[in-house]
Amino acid sequence: MAIARHGSGVDAAVRALASQVHPVFMLPPLAASAFGAVLARDFSLALALLHLAAAFFGLYTAHVKDGYVDFYGRGEDDDHPLSERGCRLALAGASACFFVLLGVIGLLVGPIAALLTLPGWLIGYFHAPQLDMHPVSATAGYPTGIGLALLGGYYVQTRTLSPTVLAFAAVFVVVLSGIKVIDDAKDYDYDRSISKRTVAVVLGRRRAREAAYGLMVAGMLAVALLALFTPIFPPSSVLAAAAFGAVALLARPMDSALATMVLIRGSYVFLALLIAAVWFRPLG
């Protein structure tokens, strides 16, 4: 049986496998891993790339498994580029690559670095159909993976965790959980039909949107307070919070699908400004 559902040969197989690389949702975790390395300032590029590669294969596993479950298990999607055999081969290949890289991280850095990296695969593999059926794990799974990618990216460089990196990870989990609530709301009708208990299904669309913005506001307030009244964040981190706040206001009247795209891109701006704040400290 072919790897691709549409077409045959090597080109079709490569296109089908490449279709599971979803840049919009892959970039934040990979950027978080790189951000963790950057926070270490004097970082090893080789170790940074090693952790990035592990994070990538964890994410790839998640996307293949999610697509496999949604198309072949739940009948949620109208089409899927990979055949069932292609999904299984992709899952096996991505998982094998991840665990090889995990072993290298453990050998070069230590077991704690490996333990901080492992949840990236666990969350991805078990997201569907296990974790995505409960409102907490469906909402917080992806953001938690991003927070752990940040911690892992930092730890492989320093073999320790600082208050700053822990605070950054916590803020990302809270803010991105808010975005995830909005993202899940776009599938409200289907999720209700299969008893998938996302926050939108449990609370309703309106209250879920309010909860989502409550999480994002809490994250931005935490950044501002930590920047203005503690040495944990640089003072210029307030600018990152303000920029994301402006994007969130812009996205507020949009429907769930468009708001998610805008907010995810706003998170890129937030991350970029935080990197600038940490590296250049423009406000002192």
Beta strands, then each sheet from edge to edge (+ up, - down):
end
